Amino acid sequence: MATEKHPEIPPRYLDRRVVERYIKKGLLDEKEYGRQIKALPDLVERVVRVETEFAPAGELGPVR
């Protein structure tokens, strides 16, 4: 939802793993980030369960 007053934030700035760094460097405004996150749609109804099995350390291939 980009507007003239509030341009769309580049997707790389929305990565939650690095957002604090971008805010500290002044590359991202914390209030703009909050508005962008609140504007995202809730996609909970599209969730798919994934089951994963892990092999013991040092072994290759799937566990059966």
N, C-alpha and C positions, 0 to 999 in steps of 0.2 A: 504494500500500500504506500507507494512513494508519492509524495506531494512536492510542490515547489518549496515549501517551508521545511519539509522533512524528507530529504531524498532517501532512497532505499539504501540500506547498509549492505556493503559487499558481503557475500556469504562467508568469505574467509574470516571476517571479523565476528561472525556469530558462533564460531567453534568454541564451545564452552571450556575446552582444555586450555585455550590461550587468551580468552576474553579479558581476564584480569591484567595481563601484560599489555594488551592494546589500550585498555583504559588508563593504566599508569603512564604509558607513553604519549597519551593524548590523541591516539589514532581513532578512538571510539569514545563517544559520549555515553556515560552510564545511563542517563535518562532516555536517550534515544534507543539504546540497547534494550532497556526495560520495555519501552513501547513496542519495539519490534517483536520481542518474545511474546508479549501479551496478545499481539495481533495474529500469531500463528494459530492455525486451526487445530482442534483437538482430534487426533486420529486414532484414539483408543479402540474404536470399533474395527480397525483394520489390522490389529495385532495378530501375529501368527506365532504359535509356540514352536520352539526349536529345541530338540533334544540332542545333546552332544555326549559322546563317550570319549574318554581320554585314555591313551596307552600309558603304561608306566614309563618313567624316564629311561631313555636309552633304547626303547623298542620302537620299531617302525611299523606302520600299517594300522588299520582299524582294529578296534577291540571287538570281539564277537562273543 
